[in-house]
Amino acid sequence: MLSRRTIFVKAVTQAADKAMELAGGGAFYRSVGLERCFRDIQGARYHPVQEKPQTLLTGRFLMGLGFDA
């Protein structure tokens, strides 16, 4: 589930970046609505587990090493 979350966050972040790029400078105005969406999506990178620790955790689990570092 955590690895799927990482893939999802990457895809959504890239989509938000493209939307901001397409909208241009106006995307930063709150009235457009993209500013809040972009900001909220950025928070997904840090909740609940960041990408690198998640990758290590998944790798340890798949190798049968347990969750303790």
N, C-alpha and C positions, 0 to 999 in steps of 0.2 A: 504494500500500500504506500509506503514511504517513497519508493522509487517512482511510482505513478504520480505521486504528488510533485516530485521534482520535475518530471516531464511536463506535467500540466502547468506548473509555474513558469517554466521556460517558454512554453507556447503562448501563454497569456501575456507574459511580459513582452515578448516579441510583437504580439498583436497590438498591444498598447503603444509600443514604440512606433509602429507603422502608422497607427491612427494619429498620433501626435505629429508625425512627419507629414502626413497628408493634410492635416489641418493647418499646418504652419504655425506662425507666431500667435495666431488667435486661439490656439489650443490652450494657452496658459491662462485665459480669462475664465473665471468661474462661471460666467453666464453660458459658456459653450458646453460645460459639463465634462469635458475630457480631463480637465485638471484634477478633479477629485478622483476620477476613475484611475488615472495614471498613478496618483499618490497612493491610493488604496492597494493597487496591484503591487507596488514596490514593497509594501509591508509583508506580502506573502513570502518574500525571500527569507524572512527571519522567523516565521512562525509555522509550525512548531519546531522543526529541525532544519537547520541550514543544509545546503547541498553537500558540502564536503563531509561533515559528520554523518549525514544520512548515508552517503556512499560507503564510508568505512563501516558503519553499523550493518548495512545490508551485506557487504562483503564478508564480514566476520560471521554473520548468521549463515550465509550460504556455504562457508567453509567449515561450519560446525564448531567454531571457536567460542561461541557464546557472546554475550553482550558486554562483558567486563573487559576494559582495555588492558 
